């Protein structure tokens, strides 16, 4: 879906038609409803709109509420880890204690890359509780930190440019000053 919408959105941004997050949301909602939901989906073998209509007709479509915790867990990253003889696992330079009953076993860990202090441990599909941080060196996954550094650098560059433009505009507005008339050079 993103590979089809992204080029369209970029073109709208470059043309100046999209300037705000509200504009992006409006374009995305329109594109999803008018294009994505109306075209044949490879897995469904029909459009999502037709699949939904068919589900409603046969009574298979039922609304149900999902607990926020269930939604949160659906987006957790997952990795396999071997539990050491000390009932510990490692993740991104951090060490965590886990249930001693898991020593020597391969477990699946689930975590939010933005918060490595909370790690869920699963064994054979069953949650065996949280891993307890023992030695924490990194509180976010490396790519999260890299993105933040890139974002911060870009923001610094933008602000430097804005400050430079402001200084130039201020100099232009100031006109001739007494110091300039007397030949005094400004501090560099």
MIBALUM-746634 format. One line per field, with one value per residue: residue number from 0; z, y, x of N, C-alpha, C, CB in turn. Coordinates in pm, 1 decimal, padded with zeros to 6 digits. Glycine has a CB too. Layout:
% MIBALUM-746634
num = NUM, ...
n.c3 = Z, ...
n.c2 = Y, ...
n.c1 = X, ...
ca.c3 = Z, ...
ca.c2 = Y, ...
ca.c1 = X, ...
c.c3 = Z, ...
c.c2 = Y, ...
c.c1 = X, ...
cb.c3 = Z, ...
cb.c2 = Y, ...
cb.c1 = X, ...
***
This chain:
% MIBALUM-746634
num = 0, 1, 2, 3, 4, 5, 6, 7, 8, 9, 10, 11, 12, 13, 14, 15, 16, 17, 18, 19, 20, 21, 22, 23, 24, 25, 26, 27, 28, 29, 30, 31, 32, 33, 34, 35, 36, 37, 38, 39, 40, 41, 42, 43, 44, 45, 46, 47, 48, 49, 50, 51, 52, 53, 54, 55, 56, 57, 58, 59, 60, 61, 62, 63, 64, 65, 66, 67, 68, 69, 70, 71, 72, 73, 74, 75, 76, 77, 78, 79, 80, 81, 82, 83, 84, 85, 86, 87, 88, 89, 90, 91, 92, 93, 94, 95, 96, 97, 98, 99, 100, 101, 102, 103, 104, 105, 106, 107, 108, 109, 110, 111, 112, 113, 114, 115, 116, 117, 118, 119, 120, 121, 122, 123, 124, 125, 126, 127, 128, 129, 130, 131, 132, 133, 134, 135, 136, 137, 138, 139, 140, 141, 142, 143, 144, 145, 146, 147, 148, 149, 150, 151, 152, 153, 154, 155, 156, 157, 158, 159, 160, 161, 162, 163, 164, 165, 166, 167, 168, 169, 170, 171, 172, 173, 174, 175, 176, 177, 178, 179, 180, 181, 182, 183, 184, 185, 186, 187
n.c3 = 00000.0, 00089.0, -00097.6, -00323.9, -00253.9, -00150.5, -00366.2, -00488.4, -00278.4, -00230.4, -00470.3, -00443.9, -00222.3, -00322.2, -00519.1, -00367.4, -00289.2, -00064.4, 00260.1, 00532.3, 00819.8, 00844.9, 00579.2, 00468.0, 00601.3, 00500.5, 00223.3, 00236.2, 00350.4, 00148.4, -00068.4, 00027.3, 00060.4, -00201.7, -00386.9, -00287.2, -00137.7, -00338.4, -00540.3, -00675.8, -00451.2, -00406.2, -00222.3, -00120.8, -00351.5, -00446.9, -00421.5, -00121.0, -00035.0, -00153.8, -00029.2, 00236.8, 00211.3, 00131.4, 00360.0, 00543.5, 00436.3, 00478.1, 00747.8, 00873.3, 00948.8, 01228.7, 01475.3, 01715.4, 02025.0, 02096.3, 02336.9, 02458.4, 02537.9, 02391.4, 02132.5, 02157.8, 02206.1, 01961.3, 01795.2, 01885.7, 01855.3, 01764.9, 01868.1, 01876.3, 02153.8, 02341.3, 02659.0, 02912.4, 03134.4, 03363.8, 03382.7, 03210.5, 02947.3, 02654.6, 02496.3, 02260.3, 02392.6, 02651.8, 02959.8, 03088.6, 03345.0, 03358.4, 03409.8, 03601.6, 03525.5, 03256.2, 03180.9, 02949.6, 02743.5, 02429.3, 02374.8, 02284.2, 02258.0, 02311.2, 02233.3, 02266.6, 02054.9, 02128.7, 02398.8, 02585.1, 02841.0, 02912.7, 02854.9, 02715.2, 02773.4, 02595.1, 02582.4, 02393.7, 02278.3, 02494.3, 02728.8, 02955.4, 03140.4, 03236.0, 03140.8, 03363.7, 03387.8, 03415.7, 03360.1, 03210.9, 02919.3, 02689.8, 02615.7, 02409.5, 02086.8, 01850.6, 01584.4, 01633.6, 01789.7, 01599.2, 01403.5, 01555.1, 01600.2, 01335.8, 01275.2, 01466.9, 01380.7, 01128.2, 01206.9, 01346.1, 01133.2, 00978.6, 01159.5, 01189.0, 00930.7, 00921.1, 01125.1, 01012.4, 00779.9, 00905.7, 01033.5, 00809.1, 00686.0, 00886.7, 00883.9, 00627.7, 00661.9, 00845.7, 00723.7, 00666.6, 00919.2, 01192.8, 01272.8, 01040.2, 00867.0, 00974.4, 00917.5, 01076.7, 01126.2, 01145.4, 01412.9, 01349.0
n.c2 = -00117.4, 00130.5, 00167.7, 00242.5, 00468.3, 00649.4, 00769.4, 00929.1, 01100.6, 01230.0, 01373.1, 01549.9, 01694.3, 01812.7, 01973.7, 02157.2, 02126.8, 01977.2, 02063.9, 02040.5, 01822.3, 01761.5, 01788.6, 01569.5, 01357.3, 01389.7, 01343.1, 01078.3, 00938.2, 00975.4, 00848.0, 00582.9, 00507.6, 00553.3, 00435.6, 00217.3, 00047.7, -00012.5, -00156.8, -00475.0, -00707.5, -00895.8, -01114.3, -01142.2, -01182.5, -01019.9, -00689.5, -00499.4, -00361.7, -00510.6, -00756.4, -00693.8, -00629.3, -00880.3, -01029.0, -00905.0, -00968.2, -01247.1, -01257.9, -01281.6, -01069.0, -00909.9, -00665.4, -00608.0, -00516.4, -00440.7, -00492.6, -00237.2, -00325.1, -00560.0, -00459.3, -00306.8, -00510.6, -00639.2, -00489.8, -00518.6, -00583.1, -00891.0, -01146.5, -01428.2, -01581.3, -01740.2, -01877.6, -01825.6, -02016.4, -01879.4, -01791.9, -01576.6, -01332.9, -01157.4, -00839.7, -00604.1, -00519.3, -00508.2, -00677.6, -00918.9, -01067.7, -01377.4, -01617.7, -01891.8, -02145.6, -02151.4, -02188.5, -02268.3, -02298.0, -02203.0, -01898.5, -01670.6, -01328.6, -01029.1, -00690.4, -00330.8, -00122.8, 00135.0, 00137.0, -00035.2, -00127.0, -00284.5, -00609.0, -00878.2, -01226.4, -01523.6, -01866.9, -02149.1, -02035.6, -01934.6, -01672.8, -01603.8, -01414.3, -01102.2, -01001.7, -00910.4, -00613.5, -00619.7, -00529.7, -00231.1, -00075.9, 00039.0, 00211.6, 00232.6, 00086.1, 00058.3, 00159.6, 00327.5, 00524.5, 00617.3, 00723.5, 00928.9, 01087.9, 01162.4, 01301.9, 01506.8, 01635.2, 01725.0, 01899.8, 02087.8, 02190.7, 02307.9, 02501.8, 02657.4, 02759.5, 02911.7, 03099.1, 03223.2, 03335.7, 03510.8, 03685.5, 03799.2, 03927.7, 04107.5, 04269.9, 04379.3, 04529.1, 04715.1, 04918.8, 05204.3, 05253.9, 05456.6, 05367.4, 05237.8, 05455.1, 05593.8, 05427.4, 05209.4, 04876.4, 04593.1, 04348.7, 04026.5
n.c1 = 00082.3, 00186.8, 00390.1, 00254.8, 00105.8, 00293.9, 00462.4, 00265.1, 00191.4, 00435.4, 00463.4, 00249.3, 00332.9, 00568.1, 00455.6, 00330.6, 00070.2, 00016.9, 00069.7, 00046.2, 00005.2, -00259.1, -00341.7, -00205.5, -00334.2, -00593.6, -00555.5, -00458.2, -00677.7, -00869.9, -00742.1, -00718.1, -00989.6, -01095.8, -00921.4, -00744.9, -00926.1, -01103.4, -00984.6, -00876.8, -00742.1, -00451.2, -00429.4, -00689.2, -00830.7, -01024.2, -01165.8, -01096.4, -01327.7, -01537.3, -01488.4, -01545.4, -01817.9, -01917.8, -01859.1, -02025.3, -02275.6, -02295.6, -02289.5, -02046.6, -01900.8, -01829.0, -01828.3, -01584.2, -01443.2, -01107.5, -00865.8, -00649.5, -00392.4, -00360.5, -00346.6, -00112.4, 00077.7, 00070.2, 00230.1, 00485.9, 00836.6, 00996.1, 01217.8, 01439.1, 01601.3, 01859.7, 01849.1, 02077.7, 02297.7, 02281.4, 02029.1, 01972.4, 01931.9, 02046.2, 02018.9, 02082.3, 02320.0, 02232.7, 02156.1, 01932.5, 01736.4, 01565.2, 01297.2, 01406.9, 01334.4, 01362.4, 01622.7, 01873.7, 01696.6, 01541.4, 01393.7, 01127.9, 01150.5, 00970.1, 00939.8, 00934.1, 01102.4, 01158.8, 01166.1, 01353.8, 01349.0, 01141.0, 01072.6, 00906.7, 00879.5, 00846.9, 00769.5, 00734.5, 00504.3, 00364.0, 00325.9, 00579.3, 00619.4, 00782.8, 01112.9, 01367.3, 01544.2, 01895.2, 02158.6, 02173.1, 02260.6, 02172.3, 01880.2, 01709.7, 01658.1, 01928.3, 01881.7, 01669.6, 01789.0, 01974.1, 01800.2, 01687.7, 01913.4, 01972.9, 01737.2, 01756.0, 01989.2, 01909.1, 01704.8, 01857.7, 02009.8, 01806.7, 01710.8, 01943.8, 01961.6, 01725.8, 01777.7, 02000.4, 01882.8, 01707.9, 01886.3, 02010.8, 01789.9, 01727.0, 01955.4, 01923.6, 01690.9, 01772.1, 01917.2, 02132.5, 02363.8, 02486.4, 02736.3, 02822.6, 02832.1, 03043.3, 03247.7, 03303.5, 03381.4, 03171.2, 03159.3, 03285.1
ca.c3 = 00000.0, 00099.6, -00220.0, -00424.9, -00206.5, -00123.6, -00478.7, -00508.5, -00172.1, -00254.2, -00579.9, -00389.8, -00134.3, -00408.6, -00591.6, -00270.7, -00257.6, 00071.6, 00343.0, 00674.7, 00853.9, 00813.6, 00434.5, 00446.0, 00646.8, 00406.7, 00100.5, 00263.9, 00367.5, 00016.5, -00150.0, 00079.8, 00028.5, -00344.9, -00468.8, -00225.2, -00103.2, -00457.4, -00636.4, -00641.3, -00360.8, -00444.4, -00125.7, -00110.3, -00484.8, -00471.4, -00355.1, 00020.8, -00018.7, -00185.7, 00074.5, 00353.4, 00179.5, 00133.2, 00500.1, 00607.5, 00385.7, 00537.4, 00893.7, 00926.2, 00992.4, 01359.2, 01540.2, 01851.4, 02083.5, 02126.6, 02450.3, 02418.8, 02559.5, 02278.2, 02019.2, 02185.8, 02187.0, 01818.6, 01728.2, 01946.4, 01776.0, 01818.2, 01838.7, 01953.6, 02239.6, 02420.3, 02800.5, 02962.9, 03256.6, 03474.2, 03361.8, 03156.3, 02802.6, 02615.5, 02386.6, 02231.6, 02495.9, 02782.7, 03015.2, 03158.7, 03415.8, 03324.6, 03494.0, 03606.6, 03457.1, 03112.5, 03157.8, 02838.1, 02642.5, 02333.3, 02402.0, 02198.6, 02334.7, 02241.3, 02294.9, 02197.6, 02033.4, 02190.5, 02543.8, 02609.2, 02982.9, 02930.4, 02760.4, 02745.3, 02740.0, 02555.5, 02560.0, 02329.1, 02253.1, 02618.2, 02796.9, 03081.9, 03222.2, 03188.0, 03175.3, 03454.3, 03349.9, 03509.3, 03319.8, 03098.9, 02850.7, 02585.0, 02651.2, 02283.0, 01983.5, 01781.0, 01470.6, 01690.1, 01825.8, 01475.0, 01344.2, 01638.2, 01572.6, 01201.7, 01286.8, 01542.3, 01295.1, 01026.3, 01271.8, 01372.9, 01006.5, 00942.3, 01248.5, 01152.8, 00808.6, 00956.5, 01200.1, 00914.8, 00698.4, 00990.3, 01052.3, 00681.3, 00668.0, 00986.1, 00831.7, 00513.7, 00711.9, 00930.0, 00643.8, 00701.5, 01060.5, 01224.7, 01271.9, 00900.3, 00810.2, 01027.6, 00870.9, 01178.4, 01074.8, 01245.4, 01464.5, 01266.9
ca.c2 = 00000.0, 00249.5, 00186.9, 00305.7, 00600.1, 00736.3, 00857.0, 01027.2, 01199.4, 01310.8, 01466.0, 01653.5, 01777.8, 01891.7, 02074.1, 02253.3, 02098.1, 01922.9, 02144.3, 02012.4, 01685.0, 01750.5, 01763.3, 01430.6, 01269.7, 01403.1, 01272.9, 00934.9, 00885.4, 00972.6, 00746.2, 00450.8, 00479.5, 00557.6, 00352.7, 00091.4, -00037.0, -00042.0, -00239.7, -00616.5, -00737.5, -01025.0, -01219.0, -01158.1, -01214.0, -00923.1, -00562.9, -00499.0, -00318.4, -00625.7, -00857.9, -00649.4, -00643.7, -01023.6, -01072.2, -00853.1, -01043.8, -01380.5, -01247.1, -01309.7, -00944.7, -00868.9, -00568.4, -00642.0, -00426.4, -00502.7, -00427.4, -00161.5, -00406.5, -00652.8, -00380.6, -00273.9, -00630.8, -00674.7, -00411.9, -00541.6, -00655.3, -01025.4, -01210.7, -01549.2, -01573.3, -01858.2, -01841.3, -01874.6, -02096.9, -01787.3, -01747.2, -01441.8, -01312.4, -01029.7, -00769.6, -00474.8, -00484.9, -00513.0, -00810.2, -00930.7, -01192.4, -01440.6, -01730.8, -01997.4, -02263.8, -02139.1, -02205.6, -02356.4, -02304.7, -02094.7, -01824.6, -01556.0, -01206.9, -00927.7, -00563.7, -00204.2, -00074.8, 00265.8, 00119.4, -00166.3, -00163.4, -00382.2, -00719.0, -00992.6, -01353.4, -01628.0, -01999.8, -02234.1, -01959.2, -01887.3, -01567.2, -01648.2, -01295.0, -01001.9, -01012.4, -00801.1, -00553.5, -00643.4, -00428.9, -00154.7, 00017.4, 00103.8, 00216.4, 00221.8, 00009.8, 00142.3, 00231.5, 00433.5, 00631.8, 00673.5, 00808.1, 01049.1, 01171.0, 01217.7, 01400.8, 01621.4, 01705.2, 01794.4, 02011.8, 02188.6, 02255.3, 02393.2, 02617.5, 02741.5, 02830.7, 03011.4, 03205.2, 03296.3, 03416.2, 03617.2, 03781.9, 03869.5, 04014.3, 04214.7, 04361.2, 04450.1, 04625.1, 04816.3, 05031.5, 05261.0, 05287.2, 05555.9, 05299.0, 05216.7, 05585.8, 05634.3, 05331.1, 05107.9, 04742.5, 04511.6, 04229.3, 03909.6
ca.c1 = 00000.0, 00270.9, 00467.8, 00169.0, 00062.2, 00408.3, 00498.0, 00158.5, 00201.6, 00556.0, 00433.7, 00161.8, 00415.2, 00656.3, 00376.7, 00278.8, -00070.0, 00014.8, 00159.0, 00027.9, -00031.4, -00401.5, -00348.6, -00161.2, -00442.1, -00705.9, -00517.5, -00450.4, -00814.1, -00933.8, -00676.3, -00754.6, -01130.4, -01127.8, -00833.2, -00702.4, -01040.9, -01183.9, -00910.0, -00857.5, -00631.2, -00394.3, -00460.4, -00834.4, -00883.9, -01132.0, -01134.0, -01131.8, -01467.3, -01622.8, -01467.8, -01620.6, -01960.7, -01948.6, -01856.0, -02146.9, -02391.1, -02305.4, -02286.1, -01912.5, -01839.8, -01877.8, -01741.4, -01546.6, -01345.4, -00978.9, -00801.8, -00530.0, -00272.5, -00352.9, -00298.3, 00027.7, 00159.3, 00073.6, 00333.4, 00616.8, 00935.6, 01015.2, 01345.6, 01468.8, 01719.2, 01892.4, 01864.2, 02206.4, 02295.6, 02254.4, 01890.8, 01982.4, 01935.0, 02104.5, 01954.1, 02145.1, 02416.6, 02169.1, 02134.6, 01805.0, 01711.1, 01437.8, 01257.6, 01508.6, 01283.7, 01391.7, 01766.5, 01909.6, 01590.1, 01529.1, 01270.4, 01100.0, 01129.6, 00891.7, 00976.2, 00917.6, 01239.3, 01174.1, 01171.1, 01413.6, 01340.4, 01032.2, 01085.5, 00821.0, 00943.8, 00752.8, 00825.5, 00634.8, 00383.2, 00301.8, 00400.5, 00638.0, 00645.3, 00877.5, 01254.1, 01402.2, 01672.3, 02004.9, 02256.7, 02117.3, 02349.8, 02093.4, 01739.1, 01637.1, 01727.9, 02026.2, 01823.3, 01586.2, 01882.3, 02028.0, 01695.7, 01674.2, 02030.4, 01953.8, 01631.3, 01807.3, 02085.1, 01830.7, 01637.8, 01960.9, 02041.9, 01693.6, 01708.4, 02058.6, 01925.2, 01625.0, 01845.5, 02080.9, 01790.9, 01657.1, 01995.0, 02026.6, 01673.6, 01739.9, 02058.3, 01866.2, 01592.8, 01836.0, 01964.2, 02261.3, 02375.8, 02589.1, 02865.5, 02860.7, 02865.4, 03173.8, 03347.3, 03332.3, 03349.9, 03099.1, 03228.4, 03256.7
c.c3 = 00000.0, -00029.4, -00331.4, -00382.9, -00194.6, -00243.1, -00505.1, -00404.7, -00194.4, -00364.1, -00530.1, -00298.3, -00218.7, -00483.9, -00497.9, -00233.1, -00115.3, 00153.7, 00490.0, 00695.5, 00823.8, 00664.0, 00403.9, 00484.2, 00551.3, 00276.9, 00122.1, 00275.8, 00232.1, -00068.8, -00104.0, 00038.5, -00121.5, -00431.6, -00404.3, -00197.6, -00225.3, -00556.2, -00583.0, -00558.9, -00391.8, -00350.1, -00119.6, -00239.9, -00516.5, -00401.6, -00206.3, 00044.2, -00047.2, -00080.6, 00200.2, 00330.7, 00185.3, 00276.8, 00574.1, 00565.4, 00452.3, 00689.6, 00954.9, 00981.2, 01122.9, 01419.5, 01679.6, 01899.2, 02116.0, 02239.1, 02403.6, 02435.2, 02444.9, 02155.1, 02037.7, 02159.0, 02040.5, 01745.4, 01789.4, 01849.5, 01843.4, 01774.7, 01925.8, 02034.1, 02312.8, 02563.2, 02853.7, 03090.1, 03380.9, 03466.7, 03311.2, 03003.9, 02777.1, 02497.9, 02374.0, 02343.6, 02636.2, 02828.1, 03098.9, 03228.0, 03375.2, 03421.5, 03485.7, 03536.5, 03306.8, 03080.3, 03046.7, 02726.6, 02548.1, 02355.6, 02294.5, 02290.1, 02247.0, 02313.5, 02203.5, 02178.3, 02093.7, 02342.4, 02575.6, 02756.8, 03006.4, 02818.5, 02805.2, 02696.2, 02712.1, 02535.3, 02509.6, 02317.1, 02375.8, 02682.9, 02932.2, 03168.4, 03157.3, 03228.1, 03261.7, 03416.5, 03458.8, 03484.2, 03196.4, 03045.7, 02750.1, 02621.4, 02528.5, 02186.0, 01900.7, 01666.1, 01517.0, 01725.7, 01701.2, 01408.3, 01422.4, 01612.6, 01436.5, 01204.8, 01357.2, 01457.8, 01188.6, 01086.1, 01302.3, 01245.8, 00963.2, 01028.4, 01219.5, 01028.8, 00838.4, 01030.6, 01105.8, 00827.5, 00778.4, 01009.3, 00925.2, 00660.0, 00765.5, 00939.4, 00716.4, 00559.1, 00785.1, 00849.6, 00690.3, 00849.1, 01079.0, 01218.9, 01130.5, 00836.9, 00855.5, 00989.0, 00973.1, 01124.2, 01184.1, 01291.5, 01380.0, 01349.2
c.c2 = 00125.1, 00275.7, 00251.4, 00447.5, 00697.9, 00824.2, 00965.2, 01138.6, 01290.3, 01413.4, 01580.7, 01748.9, 01870.1, 02000.3, 02181.6, 02230.1, 02044.7, 01998.4, 02107.5, 01864.0, 01661.2, 01722.7, 01618.3, 01334.9, 01271.6, 01327.7, 01122.0, 00873.5, 00873.8, 00861.0, 00605.3, 00415.1, 00467.3, 00467.5, 00215.5, -00001.3, -00079.0, -00134.8, -00380.4, -00634.5, -00877.9, -01138.8, -01247.2, -01207.6, -01130.6, -00793.8, -00572.9, -00456.0, -00434.0, -00735.6, -00821.4, -00666.1, -00790.5, -01076.1, -01025.8, -00933.8, -01179.3, -01378.6, -01272.8, -01184.3, -00901.0, -00771.2, -00618.7, -00545.0, -00504.8, -00422.9, -00353.9, -00242.1, -00505.4, -00580.9, -00348.5, -00394.3, -00670.5, -00604.0, -00429.6, -00615.5, -00789.3, -01081.2, -01335.0, -01526.1, -01705.4, -01812.4, -01906.5, -01957.3, -02010.7, -01730.0, -01602.8, -01444.8, -01176.5, -00972.8, -00632.2, -00428.6, -00483.8, -00657.1, -00808.7, -01066.0, -01244.9, -01555.9, -01841.8, -02124.7, -02262.7, -02158.0, -02308.2, -02362.4, -02184.0, -02028.0, -01717.2, -01436.4, -01107.1, -00795.5, -00445.3, -00147.2, 00063.1, 00256.6, -00020.5, -00206.8, -00269.6, -00486.1, -00832.4, -01119.5, -01458.7, -01758.3, -02088.7, -02163.2, -01902.6, -01781.1, -01619.0, -01529.3, -01200.4, -01038.7, -00891.3, -00744.5, -00574.5, -00540.2, -00359.2, -00057.5, 00100.7, 00097.6, 00217.2, 00142.9, 00105.0, 00222.3, 00344.5, 00552.2, 00698.9, 00766.2, 00938.5, 01143.3, 01237.5, 01327.9, 01526.0, 01703.1, 01785.9, 01915.8, 02123.3, 02264.9, 02350.4, 02518.8, 02710.9, 02823.6, 02941.1, 03128.7, 03289.2, 03387.1, 03535.3, 03725.4, 03864.7, 03968.5, 04133.7, 04317.1, 04444.1, 04558.3, 04741.3, 04936.9, 05077.7, 05297.9, 05392.6, 05491.7, 05276.0, 05348.1, 05632.7, 05536.2, 05225.8, 04973.3, 04663.9, 04393.2, 04109.7, 03795.8
c.c1 = 00087.7, 00347.5, 00385.7, 00128.6, 00178.8, 00447.2, 00392.4, 00167.6, 00322.0, 00531.9, 00346.2, 00239.1, 00503.0, 00580.6, 00321.0, 00133.3, -00085.6, 00118.3, 00153.3, -00003.7, -00179.2, -00421.9, -00310.9, -00273.1, -00560.8, -00676.3, -00513.6, -00589.2, -00883.9, -00874.0, -00716.3, -00896.9, -01156.8, -01040.4, -00807.5, -00820.5, -01122.5, -01113.7, -00887.8, -00730.2, -00581.7, -00429.5, -00609.3, -00898.1, -01007.8, -01090.5, -01167.8, -01276.9, -01563.2, -01609.4, -01546.6, -01770.7, -02002.2, -01951.3, -01980.8, -02269.0, -02405.9, -02294.2, -02150.7, -01845.6, -01903.4, -01777.8, -01709.4, -01439.8, -01219.3, -00915.5, -00675.8, -00400.8, -00252.4, -00299.4, -00150.8, 00117.6, 00169.6, 00186.6, 00472.1, 00708.1, 00959.0, 01151.1, 01360.4, 01596.4, 01735.9, 01914.5, 01991.0, 02188.0, 02272.2, 02113.1, 01888.4, 01976.5, 01997.8, 02026.6, 02018.8, 02237.6, 02360.3, 02157.6, 02007.7, 01798.7, 01574.2, 01412.6, 01362.9, 01463.9, 01313.1, 01539.9, 01789.5, 01806.7, 01597.2, 01392.7, 01250.4, 01081.0, 01054.1, 00914.7, 00945.0, 01058.6, 01265.7, 01185.5, 01222.0, 01412.0, 01233.8, 01038.0, 00993.3, 00889.3, 00836.7, 00829.1, 00712.5, 00500.3, 00313.9, 00389.7, 00448.6, 00678.1, 00744.4, 01018.8, 01287.3, 01538.2, 01776.4, 02114.8, 02203.0, 02222.7, 02271.9, 01946.1, 01647.9, 01722.1, 01813.5, 01965.0, 01732.2, 01674.9, 01937.7, 01927.2, 01681.7, 01791.3, 02017.5, 01848.6, 01682.0, 01904.4, 02010.2, 01760.7, 01737.3, 01995.8, 01931.0, 01692.4, 01825.2, 02026.7, 01824.7, 01689.0, 01931.5, 01996.2, 01738.4, 01764.1, 02015.1, 01912.4, 01680.3, 01842.7, 02002.8, 01769.2, 01658.4, 01881.3, 02100.9, 02262.1, 02485.0, 02727.1, 02915.1, 02904.2, 03003.6, 03283.9, 03386.0, 03289.3, 03279.8, 03184.5, 03188.0, 03206.3
cb.c3 = 00120.0, 00215.6, -00267.8, -00448.9, -00071.7, -00082.8, -00604.7, -00501.7, -00035.8, -00291.6, -00696.6, -00313.2, -00040.3, -00507.7, -00666.8, -00324.7, -00357.7, 00072.6, 00327.0, 00733.7, 01002.9, 00854.8, 00357.5, 00528.0, 00786.3, 00376.5, 00051.0, 00392.0, 00462.6, -00054.8, -00143.5, 00234.0, 00085.8, -00394.0, -00492.1, -00095.1, -00005.4, -00527.2, -00669.6, -00769.2, -00210.7, -00452.8, 00011.5, -00070.1, -00494.8, -00418.5, -00421.0, 00097.1, -00112.3, -00324.4, 00107.7, 00385.7, 00039.7, 00049.4, 00570.2, 00572.5, 00236.3, 00480.3, 00952.5, 00817.5, 00885.0, 01452.3, 01545.3, 01860.4, 02210.0, 02000.2, 02560.5, 02500.6, 02693.2, 02248.4, 02003.5, 02331.7, 02267.0, 01752.4, 01730.7, 02077.5, 01762.0, 01771.7, 01862.0, 01860.0, 02340.3, 02364.0, 02884.6, 02990.1, 03270.8, 03474.1, 03493.1, 03203.3, 02739.3, 02579.6, 02409.3, 02207.5, 02466.8, 02779.4, 03099.6, 03061.1, 03569.9, 03176.7, 03451.3, 03750.3, 03479.6, 03062.2, 03288.5, 02889.0, 02710.9, 02185.5, 02544.1, 02107.2, 02384.2, 02236.5, 02331.3, 02278.4, 01885.9, 02152.9, 02607.9, 02558.4, 03067.9, 02931.8, 02750.0, 02680.0, 02854.7, 02426.2, 02691.0, 02406.7, 02181.5, 02716.3, 02814.7, 03055.8, 03358.3, 03241.9, 03046.5, 03601.3, 03321.4, 03495.0, 03292.3, 03142.6, 02780.6, 02447.3, 02735.8, 02225.0, 01892.9, 01728.0, 01381.2, 01815.5, 01911.8, 01378.3, 01340.9, 01788.6, 01578.9, 01102.1, 01361.9, 01671.1, 01228.5, 00963.3, 01400.6, 01431.5, 00898.4, 00957.4, 01394.9, 01128.7, 00704.8, 01042.7, 01313.6, 00827.8, 00648.0, 01126.4, 01090.5, 00564.3, 00689.4, 01124.3, 00785.1, 00420.6, 00803.9, 01003.2, 00650.4, 00614.2, 01144.6, 01364.2, 01345.6, 00820.6, 00849.6, 01179.3, 00828.7, 01313.5, 01026.7, 01187.0, 01615.6, 01191.1
cb.c2 = -00001.0, 00235.0, 00053.9, 00220.2, 00586.8, 00652.4, 00773.6, 00959.5, 01130.5, 01220.7, 01392.3, 01589.7, 01689.8, 01801.0, 02006.4, 02391.1, 01997.3, 01768.3, 02289.0, 02100.6, 01655.7, 01879.7, 01860.3, 01399.0, 01310.4, 01552.7, 01322.2, 00909.5, 00976.3, 01109.0, 00763.2, 00447.4, 00588.2, 00697.9, 00425.1, 00119.6, 00035.8, 00086.3, -00175.1, -00703.5, -00724.8, -01013.4, -01180.5, -01026.7, -01363.5, -00976.0, -00444.9, -00407.0, -00198.9, -00681.5, -00872.6, -00503.3, -00584.9, -01102.4, -01018.5, -00704.6, -01062.6, -01469.9, -01341.0, -01371.2, -00835.2, -00991.7, -00427.7, -00788.0, -00357.5, -00507.9, -00530.7, -00033.8, -00481.9, -00714.5, -00250.5, -00226.6, -00746.1, -00640.6, -00267.1, -00620.9, -00574.1, -01118.6, -01112.5, -01673.9, -01455.4, -01933.0, -01885.3, -01756.9, -02174.1, -01674.0, -01759.3, -01374.5, -01321.8, -01045.7, -00757.9, -00370.0, -00353.0, -00445.7, -00855.9, -00913.2, -01172.4, -01491.0, -01784.8, -02028.9, -02275.3, -02003.2, -02249.8, -02493.3, -02311.0, -02147.1, -01760.3, -01579.9, -01147.3, -00965.2, -00563.8, -00104.5, -00070.7, 00354.6, 00142.9, -00167.1, -00039.7, -00311.2, -00767.6, -00976.4, -01399.9, -01588.3, -02058.4, -02364.4, -02043.2, -02004.6, -01439.5, -01737.7, -01335.5, -00863.5, -01019.5, -00849.2, -00403.8, -00788.6, -00492.6, -00077.7, -00058.1, 00037.2, 00338.4, 00362.1, -00067.2, 00056.4, 00135.0, 00383.0, 00577.0, 00561.4, 00733.1, 01011.8, 01087.3, 01106.9, 01342.4, 01574.3, 01604.5, 01699.2, 01965.6, 02122.8, 02150.7, 02316.7, 02572.7, 02655.2, 02733.6, 02947.8, 03145.2, 03199.6, 03329.7, 03560.6, 03709.1, 03769.0, 03933.7, 04157.2, 04282.2, 04352.2, 04555.8, 04756.4, 05147.0, 05384.0, 05160.5, 05617.8, 05166.4, 05155.0, 05689.2, 05646.7, 05403.1, 05139.5, 04667.8, 04460.2, 04204.3, 03867.0
cb.c1 = -00094.2, 00368.4, 00522.6, 00043.3, -00007.6, 00526.6, 00517.8, 00020.7, 00211.4, 00675.0, 00363.9, 00045.1, 00503.0, 00727.3, 00261.9, 00294.0, -00127.1, 00043.6, 00126.1, -00084.9, -00001.0, -00475.8, -00255.1, -00032.2, -00487.4, -00734.3, -00381.3, -00370.9, -00896.7, -00918.1, -00523.0, -00741.1, -01218.3, -01115.8, -00700.4, -00627.6, -01130.7, -01220.1, -00775.0, -00850.9, -00674.2, -00246.4, -00409.7, -00897.4, -00917.9, -01273.3, -01211.3, -01038.1, -01498.5, -01587.7, -01317.1, -01587.6, -01991.8, -01845.2, -01730.4, -02167.4, -02379.5, -02198.1, -02383.3, -01824.9, -01854.1, -01899.6, -01807.2, -01496.5, -01401.9, -00885.3, -00767.2, -00520.7, -00282.0, -00491.4, -00380.2, 00044.3, 00101.8, -00059.4, 00296.3, 00602.7, 01069.5, 00901.2, 01464.0, 01483.8, 01707.8, 02018.5, 01739.3, 02301.4, 02426.8, 02356.3, 01809.1, 02111.9, 01791.2, 02254.4, 01799.6, 02038.6, 02474.5, 02030.6, 02256.2, 01685.5, 01719.6, 01437.5, 01118.2, 01543.7, 01135.1, 01346.2, 01838.5, 01932.4, 01451.0, 01544.4, 01274.5, 00973.6, 01265.3, 00738.3, 01123.7, 00823.4, 01268.7, 01057.5, 01031.4, 01555.4, 01310.3, 00892.9, 01233.9, 00680.4, 01038.2, 00675.8, 00891.0, 00618.3, 00288.9, 00277.8, 00313.0, 00759.8, 00696.7, 00841.8, 01346.2, 01402.4, 01655.5, 02060.6, 02397.7, 01988.8, 02464.2, 02118.4, 01711.9, 01602.0, 01627.3, 02138.7, 01744.9, 01508.0, 01997.5, 02067.7, 01560.2, 01666.7, 02159.1, 01912.8, 01511.7, 01876.3, 02183.2, 01727.7, 01568.1, 02087.3, 02066.2, 01560.6, 01711.8, 02184.4, 01868.0, 01514.3, 01932.6, 02157.9, 01673.0, 01611.9, 02126.2, 02032.2, 01542.3, 01780.1, 02182.8, 01795.4, 01494.6, 01954.6, 01865.0, 02292.8, 02406.8, 02564.2, 02855.9, 02744.1, 02759.6, 03167.1, 03468.9, 03260.1, 03478.7, 02964.9, 03194.7, 03378.3
***
